[in-house]
Amino acid sequence: DSDRNTVGLTQDGNSNESDIVIDDDSNENQVYALQMGNNNEIDMKGDEGIERDSDDNLVIAAQVGNSNRLRVEIEDDADYNDVVALQLGNNNDLKVDIDDSDYNIVAAAQVGNNNDSDLDIKDDSNKNVALGLQVGNNNDIDVLVNDESDENIVAVAQSGNNNDADVVIEDFSDENFVAVAQDGNNNT
């Protein structure tokens, strides 16, 4: 029940690590996180994340250089939330779960180096938008829409290097829209 808070977080160099929680019934909060250099990691999954009945929150996270890693979970009727994630350079890795939540927007970009994204919309999550962009190096995006998740929009673009995109829609998930664009190099 924490509403209308603004949190700014900057970590510059060395081991870095941030756990971000928007707890049950917390609305209209804004979180801005920046990690620059070295091991990086932002965790918003499991006990962290946007939790039950938390609506209209904004999270913007950027990781610049080195190991990177970002986990975001929007769960249990957490609706109308926006998450923007940017990873620039080095090992990258991004996992986003929208679980039993509606009308959320997640936009993720990975630029340079090893890349890897998993975007999951599951458990009766409806009318969400997930956007993934990967530019350069090893790339890889896996998208899963399942368990009666309907009317979601997923758009993925990959440009340059090894590319690979897997999209699975299953388990009575209907009327979803998926677009995949791959430009340059090994595609699949």
C-alpha positions as CSV (number, residue, x, y, z in Angstrom):
1,D,0.0,0.0,0.0
2,S,2.7,2.4,-1.0
3,D,1.6,4.9,-3.6
4,R,3.1,7.8,-5.7
5,N,6.8,7.3,-4.7
6,T,9.8,8.1,-6.9
7,V,13.0,6.2,-6.5
8,G,16.3,7.0,-8.3
9,L,19.2,4.5,-8.2
10,T,22.7,4.8,-9.7
11,Q,25.5,2.3,-9.3
12,D,28.8,3.2,-11.0
13,G,31.4,0.5,-11.3
14,N,32.4,-2.8,-9.6
15,S,30.0,-5.6,-8.5
16,N,26.6,-3.7,-8.6
17,E,23.4,-5.4,-7.7
18,S,19.9,-4.1,-7.1
19,D,16.7,-5.7,-5.9
20,I,13.6,-3.7,-6.7
21,V,10.2,-4.4,-5.2
22,I,6.9,-2.6,-5.8
23,D,4.9,-4.5,-3.1
24,D,1.2,-5.5,-3.0
25,D,-1.4,-2.8,-3.7
26,S,1.2,-0.2,-4.5
27,N,0.3,2.2,-7.3
28,E,1.6,5.1,-9.4
29,N,5.2,4.6,-8.3
30,Q,8.3,5.5,-10.5
31,V,11.6,3.7,-10.3
32,Y,14.7,4.8,-12.3
33,A,17.8,2.5,-12.1
34,L,21.1,3.0,-13.8
35,Q,24.1,0.6,-13.5
36,M,27.4,1.5,-15.2
37,G,30.2,-0.9,-15.6
38,N,31.3,-4.2,-14.0
39,N,29.1,-7.1,-12.9
40,N,25.6,-5.4,-12.9
41,E,22.3,-7.1,-12.0
42,I,18.8,-5.8,-11.5
43,D,16.4,-8.2,-10.0
44,M,12.6,-7.6,-10.1
45,K,11.6,-11.3,-10.0
46,G,10.4,-13.7,-7.4
47,D,10.1,-11.9,-4.1
48,E,11.0,-8.7,-6.0
49,G,9.1,-7.2,-8.9
50,I,5.7,-5.6,-9.4
51,E,3.5,-7.5,-7.1
52,R,-0.2,-8.3,-6.5
53,D,-2.7,-5.6,-7.4
54,S,0.0,-3.0,-8.0
55,D,-1.1,-0.7,-10.9
56,D,0.1,2.2,-13.0
57,N,3.8,1.9,-12.0
58,L,6.8,2.9,-14.2
59,V,10.2,1.3,-14.1
60,I,13.1,2.5,-16.3
61,A,16.3,0.5,-16.0
62,A,19.6,0.9,-17.9
63,Q,22.7,-1.2,-17.7
64,V,25.8,0.1,-19.5
65,G,28.8,-2.3,-19.9
66,N,30.1,-5.5,-18.5
67,S,28.1,-8.6,-17.3
68,N,24.5,-7.1,-17.2
69,R,21.5,-9.2,-16.3
70,L,17.9,-8.0,-15.7
71,R,14.9,-9.9,-14.3
72,V,11.4,-8.3,-14.3
73,E,8.2,-9.9,-13.2
74,I,4.8,-8.3,-13.2
75,E,2.4,-10.6,-11.4
76,D,-1.0,-11.3,-9.7
77,D,-3.3,-8.7,-11.2
78,A,-0.7,-6.0,-11.5
79,D,-2.1,-4.0,-14.4
80,Y,-1.3,-0.9,-16.4
81,N,2.4,-1.0,-15.6
82,D,5.2,0.2,-17.9
83,V,8.8,-1.2,-17.9
84,V,11.6,0.1,-20.1
85,A,14.9,-1.8,-20.1
86,L,18.1,-1.0,-21.9
87,Q,21.3,-3.0,-21.9
88,L,24.4,-1.6,-23.7
89,G,27.4,-3.8,-24.3
90,N,28.9,-7.0,-22.9
91,N,27.1,-10.1,-21.8
92,N,23.5,-8.9,-21.6
93,D,20.6,-11.2,-20.6
94,L,17.0,-10.2,-20.0
95,K,14.0,-12.1,-18.6
96,V,10.5,-10.7,-18.4
97,D,7.5,-12.5,-17.0
98,I,4.0,-11.1,-17.2
99,D,1.9,-13.4,-15.0
100,D,-1.9,-13.1,-14.5
101,S,-1.7,-9.3,-15.3
102,D,-3.3,-7.2,-18.0
103,Y,-2.6,-4.0,-20.0
104,N,1.1,-3.8,-19.2
105,I,3.8,-2.5,-21.6
106,V,7.4,-3.9,-21.6
107,A,10.0,-2.5,-24.0
108,A,13.5,-4.0,-23.9
109,A,16.6,-3.2,-26.0
110,Q,19.9,-4.9,-26.0
111,V,22.8,-3.3,-28.0
112,G,26.0,-5.1,-28.5
113,N,27.7,-8.4,-27.3
114,N,26.1,-11.6,-26.2
115,N,22.4,-10.6,-25.9
116,D,19.6,-13.0,-24.9
117,S,16.0,-12.2,-24.1
118,D,13.1,-14.3,-22.7
119,L,9.6,-12.6,-22.9
120,D,6.9,-14.7,-21.2
121,I,3.2,-13.7,-21.1
122,K,1.3,-16.3,-19.1
123,D,-1.5,-17.4,-16.8
124,D,-4.5,-15.5,-18.3
125,S,-2.5,-12.3,-19.0
126,N,-4.4,-10.2,-21.5
127,K,-3.9,-7.1,-23.7
128,N,-0.2,-6.7,-22.8
129,V,2.5,-5.3,-25.2
130,A,6.0,-6.7,-25.2
131,L,8.7,-5.2,-27.5
132,G,12.2,-6.6,-27.9
133,L,15.1,-5.1,-29.9
134,Q,18.5,-6.6,-30.3
135,V,21.3,-4.9,-32.2
136,G,24.6,-6.6,-32.9
137,N,26.4,-9.7,-31.7
138,N,25.0,-13.1,-30.7
139,N,21.3,-12.2,-30.2
140,D,18.5,-14.7,-29.3
141,I,14.9,-14.0,-28.3
142,D,12.4,-16.5,-26.9
143,V,8.8,-15.5,-26.6
144,L,6.2,-17.6,-24.8
145,V,2.5,-16.8,-24.7
146,N,0.5,-19.4,-22.8
147,D,-2.2,-20.5,-20.4
148,E,-5.2,-18.6,-21.8
149,S,-3.4,-15.3,-22.4
150,D,-5.3,-13.4,-25.1
151,E,-5.0,-10.3,-27.3
152,N,-1.4,-9.6,-26.5
153,I,1.0,-7.8,-28.9
154,V,4.6,-9.0,-29.2
155,A,7.1,-7.4,-31.6
156,V,10.7,-8.5,-31.9
157,A,13.5,-7.0,-34.1
158,Q,17.0,-8.3,-34.5
159,S,19.7,-6.6,-36.5
160,G,23.1,-7.9,-37.1
161,N,25.1,-11.0,-36.2
162,N,23.9,-14.5,-35.2
163,N,20.2,-13.8,-34.6
164,D,17.6,-16.4,-33.5
165,A,14.0,-15.9,-32.5
166,D,11.6,-18.5,-31.1
167,V,7.9,-17.7,-30.6
168,V,5.5,-20.2,-28.9
169,I,1.8,-19.6,-28.4
170,E,0.0,-22.4,-26.7
171,D,-2.7,-23.6,-24.2
172,F,-5.8,-21.8,-25.4
173,S,-4.1,-18.4,-25.9
174,D,-6.1,-16.6,-28.6
175,E,-6.1,-13.5,-30.8
176,N,-2.5,-12.6,-30.1
177,F,-0.3,-10.7,-32.6
178,V,3.3,-11.5,-33.0
179,A,5.8,-9.8,-35.4
180,V,9.4,-10.8,-35.9
181,A,11.9,-8.9,-38.1
182,Q,15.4,-10.1,-38.6
183,D,18.0,-8.0,-40.6
184,G,21.4,-9.3,-41.4
185,N,23.6,-12.3,-40.6
186,N,22.6,-15.8,-39.6
187,N,18.8,-15.3,-38.8
188,T,16.5,-18.4,-38.2
